[in-house]
Amino acid sequence: MTRIAVIGAGITGVTTASALMDRGHDVTLFDRNRYAAMQTSFANGGQLSASNAETWNRWATVFKGMKWMMTRGAPLLVNPKPSWHKYSWMAEFIAAIPHYRDNTIATTRMAIAARGLLKEKAERFGFDFNCEDRGILHIYTEKAEFDHATRVNTLLAEAGLQRRAVAPEEIRQIEPALSGQFYGGYYTESDFTGDIHRYTMGLAQAIAAQGATLCFGADVQSIHASTQDVRITWARNSESRTERFDAVVVFAGVDSRRIGAGLGDRVNVYPVKGYSITVRLDDEDSQRAAPWISLLDDEAKIVTSRLGKDRFRIAGTAEFNGYNLDIRDDRIRPLVKWCERFFPGVSTEHAIPWAGLRPMMPNMMPKVEQGRCPRVFYNTGHGHLGWTLSAVTAELLAEHVGRSWPCAA
């Protein structure tokens, strides 16, 4: 049996570990945290959204970033402090603009395939993840944003996604709790939402029951890969040990760049910070006033999901500020104000803030490939679509590993 080491127990690492086990591999999953999904996979927006698969590589994104650079509460914020990694990444981002159309179509196709795979795993292993299969509604208050969405819709349709335009009166029919004036919207019935943390924890427990070795609270100190094997030295508390594997797969989020460099590979992910608040719906009035339909406000770059009866997740913004996890009040406040604007009946007294670093490649496409050493593989760089794409890239990576290192019974 082929022994595979998986580095990182976020959503991508755990789904890939499961896909590898489905093909008969012996999997050991490493993470520095005591539990799965404790970093970027902890409190994201919750959307499994093929309808949000448009890549960001447009000149409009560049110009908005420049315009908002000095606006602390802007949806997109770039710290102007010089950084070679940041500015070289942005240069590659601009270089990928000509591939915007093809990459958007490819990402949408992956997202469509991933949705069924995620549901299949939850049904097979019988865990709950607060799934709400009610679709996703994109809302627009301005004609310009709606017109751009109409152009994007042609790309989504080419990829096979059905998303239909809705008038203001139908927006209120789809989500009666929503207040405000709208120019129009787009509704994708096939999209859905769920709690990424609960899903990842549930799947991690399932693969452990199947025989996976979960090395949590483990600090991976070194990875040495050669044509003969992979040797990983890791420590827990004051003890360290070295283990031999046939191959290693890196899913370490924003740490993938550092790990890849140590293995002789360039993994140019940048940590794009996103924020969320989880609004506790402690009273019946707030529960009635909060939406069940998932929303996406393209202008404000805010997404929402209802996580059961008593939680309402609001997430968004993109911040280019290095490896910084500080939770800034001026970034959280717009999320709270957005909730109070569109859902005035929801109490925001208990809104729990969170920040995570999305590992994003300059071309917005996940890196699912083999490293320079034939025993090293990567599945990282999913950016704002990690939850959405994780199941399909897990299958792609597991198939790649299987072609290179067939499982020996």
C-alpha positions in Angstrom: 0.0 0.0 0.0 1.4 3.4 -1.0 2.0 5.7 2.0 1.0 9.3 1.3 1.7 12.3 3.7 -0.8 15.1 3.5 0.3 18.5 4.9 -2.6 20.7 6.0 -6.0 19.7 7.4 -8.1 22.5 5.9 -11.0 21.7 3.6 -8.7 20.9 0.6 -6.3 18.7 2.6 -9.1 16.7 4.2 -11.1 16.2 1.0 -7.9 15.1 -0.8 -7.0 12.7 2.0 -10.4 11.2 1.6 -10.1 10.9 -2.2 -6.7 9.2 -1.8 -8.1 6.7 0.7 -11.0 6.0 -1.8 -8.2 4.8 -4.1 -6.6 2.5 -1.5 -3.7 4.7 -0.3 -2.5 4.8 3.3 -2.8 8.4 4.4 -1.2 10.4 7.2 -2.6 13.9 7.7 -0.5 16.5 9.4 -1.6 19.8 10.8 -0.1 22.1 13.4 -3.5 22.8 15.0 -5.2 20.3 17.4 -8.2 20.0 15.1 -9.0 20.2 11.5 -10.2 23.4 9.8 -8.8 25.9 12.4 -7.4 28.4 10.0 -8.8 29.6 6.6 -11.4 26.8 6.7 -12.8 28.0 10.0 -15.4 30.8 9.3 -15.7 31.6 5.6 -18.8 32.9 3.8 -20.2 29.4 3.5 -21.2 29.6 -0.2 -20.7 26.7 -2.6 -21.0 29.0 -5.5 -20.4 28.2 -9.1 -22.2 31.5 -9.7 -19.2 33.3 -8.1 -16.6 31.6 -10.2 -15.6 34.7 -12.2 -11.9 35.3 -11.8 -10.7 38.7 -10.6 -8.2 39.3 -13.4 -9.8 42.4 -15.0 -8.5 46.0 -15.4 -11.6 47.1 -13.5 -10.3 45.2 -10.4 -6.9 46.9 -10.8 -8.5 50.4 -11.0 -10.8 49.8 -8.1 -7.8 48.7 -6.0 -5.9 51.9 -6.8 -9.0 54.0 -6.1 -9.7 52.3 -2.7 -6.0 52.2 -1.6 -6.5 55.0 1.0 -10.1 54.0 2.0 -9.7 51.8 5.1 -13.2 50.2 4.9 -13.1 49.6 1.1 -14.1 46.1 -0.2 -10.6 45.8 -1.7 -7.7 47.2 0.2 -4.0 47.1 -0.7 -1.3 48.1 1.8 1.0 50.3 -0.2 4.0 49.3 1.9 6.6 47.9 -0.5 6.9 44.2 -0.8 8.6 42.3 -3.6 6.3 39.3 -3.1 3.2 41.5 -3.3 4.2 43.6 -6.2 5.6 40.7 -8.3 2.4 38.8 -7.6 0.3 41.8 -8.8 2.4 42.0 -11.9 1.5 38.3 -12.7 -2.1 39.1 -11.8 -2.1 41.8 -14.5 -0.3 39.4 -17.0 -3.2 36.9 -16.5 -5.9 39.4 -17.6 -5.9 38.1 -21.2 -6.9 34.7 -19.8 -9.9 36.0 -17.8 -12.5 34.5 -20.1 -11.0 31.0 -20.4 -10.1 30.8 -16.7 -13.6 31.9 -15.6 -15.2 29.2 -17.8 -12.8 26.5 -16.5 -13.4 27.5 -12.9 -17.1 27.4 -13.3 -17.0 23.9 -14.8 -14.9 22.7 -11.8 -17.3 24.4 -9.4 -20.3 22.7 -11.0 -18.6 19.3 -10.7 -17.5 19.9 -7.1 -20.9 20.5 -5.7 -22.2 17.0 -6.2 -19.0 15.5 -4.9 -19.2 17.4 -1.6 -22.8 16.3 -1.0 -21.9 12.7 -1.8 -19.2 12.6 0.9 -21.5 14.0 3.5 -24.3 11.6 2.6 -21.9 8.6 2.5 -20.5 9.3 5.9 -23.6 10.7 7.5 -22.5 14.0 9.0 -24.3 17.3 9.1 -22.8 20.6 7.9 -25.8 23.0 8.1 -26.4 22.6 4.4 -29.1 25.0 3.0 -30.0 23.9 -0.5 -31.9 27.1 -1.5 -29.7 28.7 -4.2 -27.7 31.9 -4.2 -29.1 35.3 -5.1 -26.8 38.0 -6.4 -28.2 41.5 -5.7 -27.4 44.8 -7.5 -28.3 48.3 -6.5 -26.6 49.9 -9.6 -27.2 49.4 -13.3 -23.5 49.2 -14.1 -22.9 46.3 -11.7 -26.0 44.5 -13.1 -24.8 45.0 -16.7 -21.4 43.5 -15.8 -23.2 40.5 -14.3 -25.1 40.1 -17.5 -21.9 39.9 -19.4 -20.4 37.4 -16.9 -23.6 35.3 -17.3 -22.7 34.5 -20.9 -19.4 32.9 -19.6 -21.2 31.0 -16.8 -23.8 29.7 -19.3 -21.0 28.6 -21.7 -19.6 26.5 -18.8 -23.0 24.9 -18.2 -24.4 26.9 -15.3 -28.0 28.0 -15.3 -28.4 31.5 -13.6 -31.3 33.7 -14.4 -32.0 37.4 -14.1 -34.6 38.5 -11.6 -36.5 41.8 -11.3 -36.7 43.8 -8.0 -40.1 42.4 -7.2 -38.9 38.8 -7.7 -35.9 39.5 -5.4 -38.4 40.1 -2.6 -40.3 37.0 -3.4 -37.2 34.9 -3.3 -36.0 36.5 0.0 -38.9 38.3 1.8 -36.6 39.3 4.7 -34.4 41.5 2.4 -34.9 45.3 2.7 -33.7 48.0 0.4 -34.0 49.1 -3.2 -32.5 47.1 -6.0 -31.9 47.5 -9.7 -32.1 43.7 -10.3 -30.5 40.4 -9.5 -29.4 37.0 -10.7 -30.5 33.8 -9.0 -28.7 30.4 -9.2 -31.0 27.7 -7.9 -28.3 24.9 -8.0 -25.9 26.7 -5.6 -26.0 26.1 -1.9 -24.4 26.9 1.4 -22.9 25.1 4.4 -20.6 25.4 7.4 -17.1 24.6 6.1 -15.7 24.0 9.6 -18.4 21.4 10.4 -18.0 19.7 7.1 -14.2 19.5 7.4 -14.4 18.2 11.0 -17.0 15.7 10.0 -15.0 14.4 7.1 -11.8 14.3 9.2 -13.5 12.1 11.8 -14.9 9.9 9.0 -11.5 9.2 7.4 -10.0 8.6 10.8 -12.6 5.9 11.4 -11.6 4.5 8.0 -8.0 4.1 9.1 -6.3 7.5 8.3 -3.6 8.6 10.7 -4.3 12.1 12.0 -1.2 13.8 13.3 -2.7 17.0 14.8 -0.8 19.4 17.0 2.2 18.4 14.9 4.8 20.8 13.8 6.4 19.7 10.5 10.0 20.7 10.9 11.4 19.4 7.6 10.5 17.6 4.4 13.2 15.9 2.4 12.1 14.5 -0.9 14.2 12.4 -3.3 13.7 9.9 -6.1 13.8 7.1 -3.5 11.3 8.4 -0.8 10.0 11.3 1.2 11.2 11.8 4.8 9.2 14.1 7.1 10.5 15.2 10.5 7.8 16.4 12.8 7.4 17.3 16.5 4.7 17.3 19.1 5.4 18.9 22.4 9.0 18.1 23.2 9.3 14.9 21.1 10.3 14.7 17.4 10.4 11.8 15.0 11.1 11.1 11.3 8.9 9.0 9.1 9.2 7.7 5.6 6.5 8.1 2.9 6.2 7.2 -0.7 4.9 10.7 -1.6 3.8 14.0 0.0 0.9 16.3 -1.0 1.1 19.9 0.2 -2.2 21.7 1.0 -0.8 24.1 3.6 -2.7 27.2 2.6 -0.5 30.4 2.6 2.4 28.3 4.0 2.5 26.4 0.7 4.8 29.0 -0.7 7.4 28.5 2.1 7.1 24.7 2.0 7.3 24.6 -1.8 10.5 26.8 -1.8 12.1 24.3 0.6 11.3 21.5 -1.9 12.6 23.5 -4.9 9.2 24.5 -6.2 7.7 28.0 -6.9 4.2 28.1 -5.4 3.3 31.8 -5.8 0.3 32.0 -3.5 -0.3 35.4 -1.8 -2.2 35.7 1.5 -5.4 37.6 0.6 -7.1 38.4 3.9 -10.9 38.0 4.2 -13.1 38.9 7.1 -16.4 37.5 8.4 -18.8 38.0 11.3 -21.1 35.3 12.6 -24.2 37.0 14.0 -25.8 35.0 16.8 -29.6 34.9 16.3 -30.4 34.5 20.0 -34.0 35.8 19.9 -37.0 34.8 17.8 -37.3 38.3 16.2 -33.7 38.0 14.8 -34.3 34.5 13.6 -37.4 35.6 11.7 -35.6 38.7 10.3 -32.5 36.9 9.0 -32.5 35.5 5.5 -32.5 31.8 4.6 -31.5 32.4 1.0 -27.7 33.0 0.5 -26.9 36.4 -0.9 -24.0 38.0 -2.8 -23.7 41.7 -3.0 -21.2 42.2 -5.9 -20.7 45.9 -5.3 -19.8 45.5 -1.6 -18.1 42.1 -2.2 -20.1 40.6 0.6 -21.6 37.1 0.8 -24.0 35.6 3.4 -25.1 32.2 4.5 -27.6 31.0 7.1 -26.0 28.3 9.3 -29.0 26.7 11.0 -31.6 28.4 13.0 -29.4 30.5 15.2 -26.4 31.7 13.1 -26.0 34.1 10.2 -22.6 34.4 8.5 -21.6 37.6 6.7 -18.2 37.6 5.0 -16.2 39.5 2.4 -13.5 42.1 1.6 -10.1 41.4 0.2 -7.0 42.8 1.9 -3.4 42.6 0.6 -1.5 43.1 3.7 1.0 40.2 4.0 0.8 37.5 6.5 -1.2 39.5 8.9 -4.2 38.1 10.8 -5.1 41.2 12.9 -8.8 41.7 13.0 -9.4 45.4 12.3 -12.5 47.2 13.4 -12.6 49.3 10.3 -12.8 46.1 8.2 -15.4 44.5 10.5 -17.7 47.5 10.8 -18.8 47.5 7.1 -20.0 43.9 7.5 -22.1 44.9 10.6 -23.4 48.0 8.8 -24.4 46.0 5.8 -26.4 43.6 8.0 -28.2 46.5 9.7 -28.9 48.1 6.3 -30.5 45.2 4.6 -31.8 43.3 7.6 -32.7 45.9 10.2 -34.7 43.4 12.3 -31.6 41.4 13.1 -29.8 42.2 16.3 -26.1 42.6 15.8 -25.3 42.8 19.5 -23.5 39.4 19.3 -21.5 39.5 16.0 -18.3 37.4 16.3 -15.5 38.6 14.1 -12.9 36.5 12.3 -10.2 36.9 9.7 -8.5 34.3 7.5 -5.8 34.3 4.8 -6.9 33.0 1.4 -4.1 31.3 -0.5 -4.4 32.9 -4.0 -2.5 32.3 -7.2 -2.0 35.3 -9.5 -4.2 33.8 -12.3 -6.9 32.8 -9.7 -6.6 29.1 -10.7 -5.7 26.4 -8.2 -2.3 24.8 -8.4 -3.0 21.1 -8.8 0.2 19.5 -10.1 3.4 17.6 -9.4 6.5 19.3 -8.1 10.0 19.0 -9.5 10.5 15.9 -7.4 8.1 13.2 -8.7 7.1 12.3 -5.2 5.8 15.8 -4.4 2.4 17.2 -5.3 0.5 20.4 -4.6 -3.2 21.2 -4.3 -3.4 24.8 -3.2 -4.1 28.4 -4.3 -7.9 28.2 -4.5 -8.3 31.8 -3.2 -11.9 32.8 -2.5 -13.2 29.5 -3.9 -11.5 26.9 -1.6 -14.8 25.6 -0.2 -16.4 25.6 -3.6 -13.6 23.8 -5.5 -12.1 21.6 -2.9 -13.9 18.4 -3.7 -13.1 18.4 -7.5 -9.5 19.4 -7.1 -9.2 16.6 -4.5 -10.3 14.1 -7.1 -8.0 15.5 -9.8 -5.0 15.4 -7.4 -5.8 11.9 -6.2 -6.0 10.7 -9.9 -2.6 12.4 -10.6 -1.0 10.7 -7.6 -2.5 7.4 -8.6 -1.0 7.7 -12.1 2.4 8.4 -10.7 2.3 6.1 -7.7 -0.3 3.3 -8.2 -1.6 1.8 -5.0 0.0 -1.6 -4.3 -2.3 -3.9 -2.5 
